[in-house]
Amino acid sequence: MYVQFSYPLDAKHILMPPGIAEPILRPRSRMTPAPEGEAGSDVRWESYNNTSFIDAFVHTGTHVDTAFHVSKDRPNLGDFAIDDFVFEHPLLLQIAKTDKDLILRSDLEPYDAELRGSDLLLIYTGFSRCRDTEPERYIMQQPGFSPEAADYLVSLPKMRCVGADIMGIENIPEGRKADPPFPAHRSFLLSGKKFLILEDPNIAPLVGKSLKRAFIVPLLFPEAEAMMVTAFAEVN
């Protein structure tokens, strides 16, 4: 059985930070007559097929970040092989957090033995319960990982990707104010280890299930620093 843990890219599920446009599926051709007022547009109406363009911020919805997001140097998406998006030993932990809380190293150390055998860590904080009902809170007040927790996780021998049910890996306003900015991102991504951050995943459907394998599959634009993904897990 497979369970999806990425949000669909439709109007119901897309949630964007302030000032960033939502993705648009823009028609290039349609097999239908032009709607009223659209006859002079660039769309090829009454075509033999339907084709579209997509205009999207690559950090939209459930997505992965690479080191190129916070560094002028690679690795970017093109430095990852297809195997890097398959995880044979995923681990799901439930660690409750609320507004602006930090996920601390001390929250993780009790699970050290399990973490050392894992290549993907998913944390369910419960904060995603406010994603639909209080979107501004979900974006601006989110919990995040402390740099010390990030240093610990990235040091684990098999760990290659970490995500939690929060908008980003750290609180956006707090991360911007830090010097240098976004210290948790830097701890995860600039360690010298090829590593992925998973942001805004829908982890709730996985809670209570036994994870066997997980797949986090981006559009493979090699020069990108991040990319939207379809994420799903095989569960027992």
N, C-alpha and C positions, 0 to 999 in steps of 0.2 A: 504494500500500500504506500502511496506517495501523498505527501501533504505539502502544499505550497506555503511558503512563509515570506513571500514578497507581495507588496501591494500592487494591484493592477493599475495601469496608467490611464485611468478614466476620471471624469470629472468628480465622481463620487469619492474617489480615494486619494486623489492628488492633493498634497499639502505642501506649499512652497514657503520658504522664508520671505520676509517682507522685501518688496522691491524687485523680486525675480518673477518673470512672466511664467505662467503655466505652459506646459508643452502644447503644441497645436498640431493636429493632423490636418494638413492643408491639401485640398483636392487638386490634382493635376488634370485628371480626366474623369468623367462620369458618364454612365450609360443612360442617364435620365435627361430630359429637357432642362434647360436653364430655369431655375426659379425666377420669379418676378424680380426684376431689378438686377439680375446677375448676367444678363445676355452679353454685356460688354466686358466681362471679366476675362482673366487669362485662362480660366478653366476650359478645357475642351469638352463641351457638353454634347450629349447624344453620341458619345464615342463608342467604339467597339469593345472597350474595357474600362475598368475602374483602376486608377493609379493615384498615389498620394505622395506628398512630401511630409516629413516630420521636422518641426522646429522645436528643439528641446535643450534645456540645461542638463548637462550630463550628471549633475547631482540631484536629479529629480527622483522622488520616491525612494524605493529600496535600491541602493547602489553601493558600489565598492569604491574606496579611495586607494590610490597607490602613492608611493613616495613622491612622485612628480607633483602631487597636489601641494606639498609644502616645501619643495626643493626645486631649484632651477635645473637640477640634474635628474637623470633617470634613476630608478626604474619607473617606466610608465606602463600602460596596459600591454604594450607590445613585448615587454620583457617577461611576460608570464606565458607559460605553456598551457595547453588545454587541461593537462593533469592538475595544474594548480587550482583549478576551480572545482575539483572533486575532492571530497573529504571523507575518508574512511573511518575516522574515529571522532565523530562530533559529540560534544558534551553540552547538555542544557542544565544550567543552574538557576534556581529561583532565589534571588537576593532582592528583597523589597527595598525600594528607594522612592522618595518623593521629591518635591521641588528643590532643585539645585543641590541635592545630595550628591556626595561622591561615592563611587564604588572604590573601596580602599583595598590595599594589599591584604589587610587583616580580614576582610570579607572573603578573600579567595584562598588564603593559606590553609584553612581547614580541609580544602578539597585538593591539596597539592598532589597526592598520589594519582587521583583521577585526571587532573590537569596535565600531568607529565606524560600521560598516554594519549592525549587528545591533540588533534590537529585543527579543530574548530571549536571555539567557545561561544555559545549563545547564552546570554543572561536575560531572564525575564524579571524585570523590576516591578511590573504592574503599572508603570507610569503610562503605558500606551492606552490604558482605559480612558484617558481624557483626550485622545487624539481626535475623535469625532465630536465630542461634546464641548471641549474647550481647546480648540486648535491653537489659539494664541498662547495659552499656558503650555501646551505640548512643545511649541517651538521655543519659547523664550525662557521658560522656567525648568527646562529638562534637567535631570540628573546627568552625570557623566563620570568618566573614569579619571581617577587621579593619575598624575604622571608616574607615581611610584607603583601603582597597580599595573599601569601599562608596561613599565620597565620589567616588572616581575613576569607578566604574561609573555612578552616577546622573548624573554630569556629561556623559556621552556623549550626543550629540544624539538618537539614535534609541532608546536603551535604555529599556525600559518595565517589564521584569520580570527578576528574577534568582533562580535556585534552584540548589541542589547536593544531592547524595545524602546528606543529613544531616537529623537530626530537626528542626532549626530553622536559622535563618540565622546564629545564634551559640550558643555553649555556654550552656545555661540557667543552671547554677550561677554561672558566671563573669559572665554578663550581669546577674544579680540583684545581685551584689556591687558592680558598678560604680556610680559616682555622676556623672551620673544613670544609672539602670539601663538596660540593653540599648542600649548606644551604637551598635552596628551597625544595629539596627532603626531607631534615630533617624536615623542617617546616610542610610539608604535612604529612609525614609518621610517625614521632616520637611524635605526639601530644598525644598519648594514645588512639586515636579514630581509629577504624578499617576503613581504608581508602585506596583507589586505585588511582594511577596515570595512566592516559591513555597517551601513547606516540606514536607519528607518526601516528595519525589518518587522514583519508581522509575526512575532514569536508566539503569541497566545495560542494559535492552533496546535502548537507542538507540546504544550504543557500537558504532563501526564502520560506522554507517549515515550516509548523506548526508541531512540534514534539508532538507526543502523548505518546509513550513509547520508551525505548531504551534497547538494549540487548548487553552486552559485554561479550562474552563467551570464556574463555580460555580452553586449554587442561588442564585437572585436574590432574596435577602432584603435590601431596600435599606438597612435601618438597621444591618445587621451590620458588625462591624469586620473579620471574617474569614469564610471559608466553605470547606467541603469542595469539592473540584473533581474533575471527570473531565478528565484531561489526555491528549492523544494528538497524535501527529505524523504528517504525511504525509512519507514517505521515498521516495527514488528507488531 
